[in-house]
Amino acid sequence: MKPNRKYTNDSVGWRFDNSYARLPESFYAQLHPVPVRAPQVAMLNHALAESLGLNIRALSDEEAALLFAGNVLPDTAQPIAQAYAGHQYGHFTMLGDGRAILLGEHLTPAGDRFDIQLKGSGQTRFSRRGDGRAALAPMLREYLISEAMHALGIPTTRSLAVVTTGEPVMRETVLPGAILTRVAASHVRVGTFEYIVRIGGTEGIKTLADYVIHRHYPALVEADNPYLALLNRVIERQASLVAKWLLVGFIHGVMNTDNMAISGETIDYGPCAFMDAYDPDTVFSSIDQQGRYRYSNQPHMAQWNLARFAETLLPLLHPLQEKAVALAEEAIHHFPAVFQDCWLAGMRKKLGLFTEETEDSQLIETLLTWMQQHQADYTQSFRALASEALPQDALFRDAEFVEWHARWQARLSRQAESRQSSVSLMRAHNPAIHPRNHRVEEALAAASERGDYSLLQQLLAAVTNPYADAPEYHDYRTPPEPSERVYQTFCGT
């Protein structure tokens, strides 16, 4: 197998400036992707490429496959595997990129900075007996779900390409291998801070915190206490992010601290899924036996993760430990209120409410309780409320719903905005389409097992137009039949 090679006639337009590689060497390991035997393009995200100022249309299929497999590297790439740790299901572990290589940081024509990472690119010093590779179906899942999340307006990493490797990977069975190109504001995680505080102490944490402030939150440089301001800003970002997850019925599935990005993006689409019937205890992940990361527990786990982040910052918050702890606790204890404000604001939009009343929370909770009792479809129920007239369905003729509906109509009448304005607001915040699990599994199986990408492309077109009512997307709005329901999702590592 040929080693990696670089090319200098860059028709793609890469503009790498690799600031993370200028941090202390203990933060990462320098190494190249392990070349693969016979890469072929499976998916290319031309719209994302164009937004990054990249011209991947200038590449032949063979050139694109070699590039996104890591067999050929941009001339200015500085490939590294990042070191980090993580609390995985509550247990601390030293980790790192065991199957991913950061090629570098690409600068867009507008000056925005994005990590370009290859996932499934071979073993690193952090692989911990893993093969460093990825199977095709999980990489296609990340491509699909991350693009759907972006279309829903939820901060997320994105997917630029998936290539097959021409090599098998061994999991429970033999599966086709693949590499995903992930684009992120950065890959700095809560787990990165957990790693650095253990190997670099206060000096290392200060270096990392200063780096994050300058890269993601430059306005905080002038704050009286920049590190406390950083903690508060990350709390705000994560509260807003998790609220957005709940508002669309998304369940991350593996909210370990190494999967919480300091930038506030959704990162790592392993056993993730969307609810069909509303149930706050919904769990899909096959490895989450205790329901730690169930739908309703995600805000609590976000707060728990942020407490671990705060612990790493203690030496920077105040010279006196007692005072530092008090500052951290005050910040962390503020999370539930920030989350509730974000969630309630989002729910008001889903119900067409422009104003605020104290009884809104009770109105919302009554609706959700009814939905749970009747196993109502979460997405479809809210979308029905956003229609000009409710569907002629027995569900919406239920006496409890009729009573709630009257209360809601009375609430709408107490605001100055017209009913049509409320409908427009609701239609803009209640998607008609999300990646329903049975459709996802069907499309991934066709692509991975038969090489048929038609279902995946059709599903991708639907979920990246989540508010559309186009007739061709009708089947993607329909909940699964009982025999089609997916009860478990898998990490794919």
C-alpha positions as CSV (number, residue, x, y, z in Angstrom):
1,M,0.0,0.0,0.0
2,K,1.4,3.4,-1.0
3,P,2.2,5.9,1.7
4,N,0.4,9.3,1.9
5,R,1.5,11.8,-0.6
6,K,0.9,15.6,-0.8
7,Y,-0.1,17.7,-3.7
8,T,0.8,21.3,-4.2
9,N,-1.3,22.2,-7.2
10,D,-4.4,22.7,-5.0
11,S,-7.4,23.3,-7.3
12,V,-9.7,22.6,-4.3
13,G,-8.8,25.9,-2.5
14,W,-7.6,24.7,0.9
15,R,-6.4,27.4,3.2
16,F,-5.0,25.7,6.2
17,D,-3.8,27.6,9.3
18,N,-3.3,25.0,12.0
19,S,-3.4,26.8,15.3
20,Y,-4.1,23.6,17.4
21,A,-0.8,22.1,16.1
22,R,1.0,25.1,17.6
23,L,-0.1,24.2,21.1
24,P,2.2,22.1,23.3
25,E,3.0,18.6,21.9
26,S,1.3,16.9,24.9
27,F,-2.1,18.1,23.4
28,Y,-1.9,15.7,20.4
29,A,0.2,13.2,18.5
30,Q,1.6,14.0,15.0
31,L,0.8,11.2,12.5
32,H,-0.7,10.6,9.1
33,P,-3.8,8.7,8.2
34,V,-3.2,5.1,7.3
35,P,-3.7,4.7,3.5
36,V,-6.5,2.5,2.3
37,R,-6.6,0.0,-0.5
38,A,-9.2,1.1,-2.9
39,P,-11.1,4.2,-1.9
40,Q,-14.3,5.2,-3.7
41,V,-16.6,8.2,-3.2
42,A,-19.9,7.3,-1.6
43,M,-21.2,10.8,-0.7
44,L,-20.0,14.4,-1.4
45,N,-21.5,17.5,0.1
46,H,-21.1,20.0,-2.6
47,A,-23.3,22.7,-0.9
48,L,-21.1,22.5,2.3
49,A,-17.9,22.6,0.2
50,E,-19.1,25.7,-1.6
51,S,-19.9,27.4,1.8
52,L,-16.4,26.6,2.9
53,G,-14.9,28.2,-0.3
54,L,-13.8,24.8,-1.6
55,N,-14.1,23.6,-5.2
56,I,-14.4,19.8,-5.0
57,R,-16.1,19.8,-8.4
58,A,-12.6,20.4,-9.8
59,L,-11.6,16.9,-8.7
60,S,-12.2,13.7,-10.6
61,D,-13.9,10.9,-8.7
62,E,-10.6,9.2,-8.2
63,E,-8.9,12.3,-6.9
64,A,-11.8,13.0,-4.5
65,A,-11.6,9.4,-3.2
66,L,-7.9,9.7,-2.6
67,L,-8.2,13.0,-0.9
68,F,-11.1,12.1,1.4
69,A,-9.5,8.8,2.3
70,G,-6.3,10.5,3.4
71,N,-4.2,8.7,0.8
72,V,-3.4,12.2,-0.6
73,L,-3.0,15.2,1.7
74,P,-3.3,18.9,1.0
75,D,0.2,20.4,1.0
76,T,-0.5,22.6,4.0
77,A,-2.2,20.0,6.2
78,Q,-0.5,19.1,9.5
79,P,-2.3,15.8,10.5
80,I,-2.6,15.1,14.2
81,A,-4.6,13.0,16.5
82,Q,-6.0,15.0,19.5
83,A,-5.6,13.9,23.0
84,Y,-8.6,14.0,25.4
85,A,-10.3,12.2,28.2
86,G,-13.9,11.6,29.2
87,H,-16.4,10.5,31.7
88,Q,-18.1,7.6,29.9
89,Y,-21.4,6.7,31.6
90,G,-19.9,8.4,34.7
91,H,-16.6,6.6,34.7
92,F,-13.4,8.6,33.9
93,T,-11.2,7.3,31.1
94,M,-8.1,8.7,29.3
95,L,-9.0,8.6,25.6
96,G,-7.9,10.5,22.5
97,D,-8.6,10.2,18.7
98,G,-8.4,6.5,18.4
99,R,-9.7,6.5,14.8
100,A,-9.6,10.1,13.6
101,I,-7.0,12.5,12.2
102,L,-7.4,16.2,12.2
103,L,-5.9,17.4,8.9
104,G,-5.9,21.0,9.9
105,E,-8.0,24.1,10.2
106,H,-9.4,25.5,7.0
107,L,-10.1,29.3,6.7
108,T,-13.1,30.2,4.5
109,P,-13.0,33.3,2.3
110,A,-14.9,35.1,5.0
111,G,-12.2,34.2,7.6
112,D,-14.2,31.6,9.5
113,R,-12.1,28.7,10.8
114,F,-13.2,25.0,10.6
115,D,-11.5,21.8,11.6
116,I,-11.3,19.2,8.8
117,Q,-11.1,15.8,10.3
118,L,-11.0,12.3,8.8
119,K,-13.0,9.7,10.9
120,G,-12.1,6.1,10.4
121,S,-8.6,6.9,9.2
122,G,-6.6,4.2,11.0
123,Q,-4.9,3.5,14.2
124,T,-3.3,6.1,16.4
125,R,-1.5,5.9,19.7
126,F,-4.9,6.5,21.4
127,S,-6.6,3.5,19.7
128,R,-6.6,1.3,22.8
129,R,-6.6,-2.0,20.9
130,G,-9.1,-0.7,18.3
131,D,-8.5,-1.0,14.6
132,G,-8.9,2.7,14.0
133,R,-11.4,2.1,11.2
134,A,-15.1,2.7,10.8
135,A,-17.9,0.8,9.1
136,L,-19.9,2.3,6.2
137,A,-23.3,2.4,7.8
138,P,-22.4,4.5,10.9
139,M,-20.5,7.0,8.8
140,L,-23.5,7.4,6.5
141,R,-25.7,7.8,9.6
142,E,-23.5,10.7,10.8
143,Y,-23.6,12.3,7.3
144,L,-27.4,12.0,7.2
145,I,-28.2,13.0,10.7
146,S,-25.8,15.9,11.0
147,E,-27.1,17.4,7.7
148,A,-30.7,17.0,9.0
149,M,-29.7,18.7,12.3
150,H,-28.2,21.6,10.3
151,A,-31.4,21.9,8.3
152,L,-33.3,22.1,11.5
153,G,-31.2,25.0,12.6
154,I,-29.4,23.1,15.4
155,P,-25.7,23.8,15.9
156,T,-23.8,20.8,14.7
157,T,-20.7,19.4,13.1
158,R,-21.2,18.6,9.5
159,S,-20.2,16.0,6.9
160,L,-18.2,16.9,3.8
161,A,-17.7,13.4,2.4
162,V,-17.9,9.7,2.9
163,V,-15.6,7.3,1.0
164,T,-15.6,3.5,1.1
165,T,-12.1,2.1,1.7
166,G,-12.2,-1.2,-0.2
167,E,-11.3,-2.9,3.1
168,P,-13.5,-4.9,5.5
169,V,-13.9,-4.1,9.2
170,M,-14.6,-6.7,11.8
171,R,-17.4,-5.9,14.2
172,E,-20.1,-8.5,15.1
173,T,-19.8,-9.4,11.4
174,V,-17.6,-8.4,8.5
175,L,-18.7,-4.9,7.3
176,P,-17.5,-2.6,4.5
177,G,-15.1,0.1,5.7
178,A,-15.5,3.8,5.2
179,I,-14.0,7.2,6.2
180,L,-16.1,10.3,7.0
181,T,-14.8,13.9,6.6
182,R,-16.2,15.9,9.5
183,V,-16.2,19.7,9.6
184,A,-16.4,21.3,13.0
185,A,-15.9,24.7,14.6
186,S,-13.4,22.8,16.6
187,H,-13.0,19.4,18.3
188,V,-12.2,20.8,21.7
189,R,-14.4,19.0,24.2
190,V,-15.0,19.0,27.9
191,G,-12.9,15.9,27.8
192,T,-10.0,17.9,26.3
193,F,-10.0,20.0,29.5
194,E,-10.2,16.8,31.6
195,Y,-7.1,15.4,29.9
196,I,-5.0,18.6,30.0
197,V,-5.7,19.3,33.7
198,R,-4.3,15.8,34.5
199,I,-1.2,16.0,32.4
200,G,-0.5,19.7,32.3
201,G,-1.9,21.1,35.5
202,T,-2.8,24.7,35.9
203,E,-0.4,25.9,33.2
204,G,-1.8,23.5,30.7
205,I,-5.4,24.4,31.5
206,K,-4.6,28.1,31.2
207,T,-3.0,27.5,27.8
208,L,-6.1,25.5,26.6
209,A,-8.6,28.0,28.1
210,D,-6.8,31.0,26.5
211,Y,-6.8,29.1,23.2
212,V,-10.5,28.4,23.4
213,I,-11.3,32.0,24.4
214,H,-9.3,33.5,21.5
215,R,-10.7,31.0,19.0
216,H,-14.4,30.8,20.0
217,Y,-15.2,33.6,22.4
218,P,-12.8,36.5,21.7
219,A,-15.0,39.1,23.3
220,L,-14.4,37.4,26.6
221,V,-10.7,38.6,26.6
222,E,-11.8,41.9,28.0
223,A,-14.0,40.4,30.8
224,D,-13.0,41.0,34.4
225,N,-12.7,37.2,34.9
226,P,-12.3,35.7,31.4
227,Y,-12.3,32.1,32.7
228,L,-15.5,32.5,34.7
229,A,-17.0,34.3,31.6
230,L,-15.9,31.3,29.5
231,L,-17.7,28.9,31.9
232,N,-20.9,30.9,31.8
233,R,-20.8,31.2,28.0
234,V,-20.3,27.5,27.5
235,I,-23.2,26.8,30.0
236,E,-25.4,29.1,27.9
237,R,-24.4,27.5,24.6
238,Q,-25.0,24.0,26.0
239,A,-28.4,24.9,27.6
240,S,-29.5,26.4,24.3
241,L,-28.3,23.3,22.3
242,V,-29.9,20.7,24.5
243,A,-33.2,22.7,24.5
244,K,-33.1,22.6,20.7
245,W,-32.6,18.8,20.9
246,L,-35.7,18.4,23.0
247,L,-37.8,20.7,20.9
248,V,-37.4,18.3,17.9
249,G,-37.4,15.1,19.9
250,F,-33.7,14.3,19.4
251,I,-31.9,11.9,21.6
252,H,-28.1,12.0,21.4
253,G,-27.6,8.6,23.0
254,V,-24.1,9.0,24.3
255,M,-23.6,12.3,26.2
256,N,-20.2,11.5,27.6
257,T,-18.0,14.4,28.4
258,D,-15.8,13.6,25.4
259,N,-18.9,14.2,23.3
260,M,-19.6,17.7,24.6
261,A,-18.0,20.4,22.4
262,I,-16.9,23.6,24.0
263,S,-18.1,25.4,20.8
264,G,-21.7,24.4,21.6
265,E,-22.1,22.2,18.5
266,T,-23.7,18.7,18.5
267,I,-20.8,16.3,18.0
268,D,-20.6,12.5,17.5
269,Y,-23.6,10.8,16.0
270,G,-23.4,7.3,17.3
271,P,-26.6,5.7,18.6
272,C,-28.6,8.9,18.2
273,A,-32.3,8.8,17.2
274,F,-35.5,10.8,17.1
275,M,-38.6,10.0,19.0
276,D,-41.7,8.9,17.2
277,A,-44.4,8.6,20.0
278,Y,-43.8,11.1,22.8
279,D,-42.3,9.4,25.9
280,P,-39.8,11.3,28.1
281,D,-38.2,8.0,29.1
282,T,-37.3,7.1,25.5
283,V,-33.9,5.4,25.1
284,F,-32.6,3.9,21.9
285,S,-28.9,3.3,22.5
286,S,-28.2,-0.4,23.0
287,I,-25.4,0.4,25.5
288,D,-27.4,2.7,27.7
289,Q,-29.0,0.0,29.8
290,Q,-29.9,2.3,32.7
291,G,-31.3,5.1,30.6
292,R,-28.6,7.6,31.7
293,Y,-29.0,9.5,28.4
294,R,-32.7,9.1,27.9
295,Y,-34.6,11.9,26.2
296,S,-35.8,13.7,29.4
297,N,-32.5,13.3,31.3
298,Q,-30.4,15.1,28.7
299,P,-30.6,18.5,30.4
300,H,-29.5,16.9,33.7
301,M,-26.5,15.1,32.0
302,A,-25.5,18.3,30.3
303,Q,-25.4,20.0,33.7
304,W,-23.4,17.1,35.1
305,N,-20.9,17.3,32.2
306,L,-20.6,21.1,32.7
307,A,-19.8,20.5,36.3
308,R,-16.8,18.4,35.2
309,F,-15.8,21.3,33.0
310,A,-16.0,23.7,35.8
311,E,-13.8,21.5,38.0
312,T,-11.0,21.8,35.5
313,L,-11.2,25.6,35.5
314,L,-11.1,25.9,39.3
315,P,-7.4,27.0,39.4
316,L,-8.2,29.8,37.0
317,L,-11.4,31.1,38.5
318,H,-9.9,32.4,41.8
319,P,-6.6,32.0,43.7
320,L,-8.5,30.8,46.8
321,Q,-10.0,27.4,46.2
322,E,-13.0,28.0,48.4
323,K,-13.9,31.1,46.4
324,A,-13.2,29.3,43.1
325,V,-15.6,26.5,44.1
326,A,-18.3,29.0,45.1
327,L,-18.0,30.7,41.7
328,A,-18.2,27.4,39.8
329,E,-21.1,26.2,41.8
330,E,-23.0,29.4,41.3
331,A,-22.5,29.2,37.5
332,I,-23.5,25.5,37.3
333,H,-26.5,25.9,39.5
334,H,-27.7,28.6,37.0
335,F,-27.9,26.0,34.2
336,P,-31.5,24.7,34.9
337,A,-32.9,28.2,34.7
338,V,-31.0,29.0,31.4
339,F,-32.2,25.7,29.9
340,Q,-35.8,26.3,31.0
341,D,-35.8,29.7,29.5
342,C,-34.5,28.4,26.2
343,W,-36.9,25.4,26.1
344,L,-39.9,27.5,27.1
345,A,-39.1,30.1,24.5
346,G,-38.9,27.4,21.9
347,M,-42.1,25.7,23.0
348,R,-44.0,29.1,22.8
349,K,-42.9,29.3,19.2
350,K,-44.1,25.7,18.6
351,L,-47.5,26.8,19.9
352,G,-47.6,30.1,18.0
353,L,-47.2,32.3,21.1
354,F,-45.6,35.7,20.7
355,T,-46.1,36.8,24.3
356,E,-45.3,35.3,27.7
357,E,-47.8,34.4,30.4
358,T,-47.1,32.6,33.7
359,E,-49.4,29.7,32.9
360,D,-47.7,28.9,29.6
361,S,-45.6,26.1,31.3
362,Q,-48.7,24.4,32.6
363,L,-50.4,24.7,29.1
364,I,-47.3,23.0,27.5
365,E,-47.0,20.3,30.2
366,T,-50.7,19.4,29.9
367,L,-50.3,18.9,26.1
368,L,-47.1,16.7,26.6
369,T,-48.8,14.6,29.3
370,W,-51.7,14.0,26.9
371,M,-49.3,13.1,24.1
372,Q,-47.6,10.6,26.4
373,Q,-50.8,9.0,27.6
374,H,-52.1,8.6,24.0
375,Q,-48.7,7.7,22.5
376,A,-49.2,10.5,20.1
377,D,-46.4,11.1,17.5
378,Y,-44.3,14.0,18.7
379,T,-43.5,15.6,15.4
380,Q,-46.8,14.9,13.7
381,S,-48.8,16.2,16.6
382,F,-47.1,19.6,16.7
383,R,-47.2,19.9,12.9
384,A,-51.0,19.2,13.0
385,L,-51.4,22.1,15.5
386,A,-49.7,24.3,12.9
387,S,-52.2,23.4,10.2
388,E,-55.1,25.7,9.2
389,A,-57.5,23.0,10.5
390,L,-56.8,19.9,12.7
391,P,-56.9,16.6,10.9
392,Q,-60.2,14.6,11.1
393,D,-58.6,12.1,13.4
394,A,-60.0,10.4,16.5
395,L,-56.9,11.4,18.4
396,F,-57.9,15.0,18.1
397,R,-61.5,14.4,19.1
398,D,-60.4,13.0,22.5
399,A,-62.2,14.9,25.3
400,E,-59.0,15.8,27.1
401,F,-57.5,17.2,23.9
402,V,-60.6,19.2,23.1
403,E,-60.5,20.8,26.6
404,W,-56.8,21.6,26.1
405,H,-57.4,23.0,22.6
406,A,-60.0,25.4,24.0
407,R,-57.5,26.7,26.6
408,W,-54.9,27.1,23.9
409,Q,-57.3,29.0,21.6
410,A,-58.2,31.3,24.5
411,R,-54.5,31.9,25.1
412,L,-53.9,32.7,21.4
413,S,-56.7,35.2,21.6
414,R,-55.0,37.2,24.3
415,Q,-52.2,38.3,22.1
416,A,-52.3,41.1,19.4
417,E,-50.8,39.0,16.6
418,S,-53.3,37.4,14.1
419,R,-54.0,33.7,14.0
420,Q,-52.3,33.6,10.6
421,S,-49.2,35.0,12.2
422,S,-49.3,32.3,14.8
423,V,-49.7,29.6,12.2
424,S,-46.7,31.0,10.3
425,L,-44.6,31.0,13.5
426,M,-45.6,27.4,14.2
427,R,-44.9,26.2,10.7
428,A,-41.4,27.7,11.0
429,H,-40.7,25.9,14.2
430,N,-42.5,22.6,13.9
431,P,-40.8,20.4,11.2
432,A,-43.0,18.2,9.1
433,I,-40.1,15.8,8.5
434,H,-37.3,14.4,10.6
435,P,-35.1,11.3,10.1
436,R,-37.5,8.7,11.3
437,N,-35.6,5.7,12.5
438,H,-37.2,3.1,10.3
439,R,-36.4,5.1,7.3
440,V,-32.8,5.7,8.4
441,E,-32.2,2.0,9.0
442,E,-33.9,1.0,5.7
443,A,-31.7,3.5,3.7
444,L,-28.5,2.5,5.6
445,A,-29.1,-1.2,5.0
446,A,-29.6,-0.6,1.3
447,A,-26.4,1.4,1.0
448,S,-24.2,-0.8,3.2
449,E,-25.5,-4.2,2.2
450,R,-26.4,-3.8,-1.4
451,G,-24.5,-0.7,-2.6
452,D,-27.9,1.0,-3.4
453,Y,-27.7,4.7,-2.4
454,S,-31.0,5.7,-3.9
455,L,-33.0,5.4,-0.7
456,L,-30.4,7.4,1.2
457,Q,-30.3,10.2,-1.3
458,Q,-34.1,10.4,-1.3
459,L,-34.2,10.5,2.5
460,L,-31.4,13.1,2.6
461,A,-33.4,15.3,0.2
462,A,-36.4,15.0,2.5
463,V,-34.7,15.6,5.9
464,T,-32.7,18.6,4.6
465,N,-36.1,20.2,3.7
466,P,-37.8,19.6,7.1
467,Y,-40.5,22.2,6.9
468,A,-41.6,21.3,3.4
469,D,-45.1,20.0,2.6
470,A,-44.2,18.8,-0.9
471,P,-46.2,15.7,-1.9
472,E,-43.1,13.8,-2.8
473,Y,-42.1,13.9,0.9
474,H,-45.4,12.5,2.2
475,D,-44.0,9.1,3.1
476,Y,-41.2,10.6,5.2
477,R,-43.8,12.3,7.4
478,T,-45.6,9.1,8.3
479,P,-44.9,7.4,11.6
480,P,-43.8,3.8,11.5
481,E,-46.3,0.9,11.7
482,P,-45.8,-1.2,14.9
483,S,-43.8,-3.8,12.8
484,E,-41.5,-1.0,11.5
485,R,-40.5,0.5,14.8
486,V,-36.9,0.7,15.7
487,Y,-36.3,0.1,19.4
488,Q,-32.5,0.1,19.5
489,T,-29.7,1.9,17.8
490,F,-26.0,1.0,17.9
491,C,-22.8,3.0,18.3
492,G,-21.0,1.5,15.4
493,T,-17.5,1.8,16.9
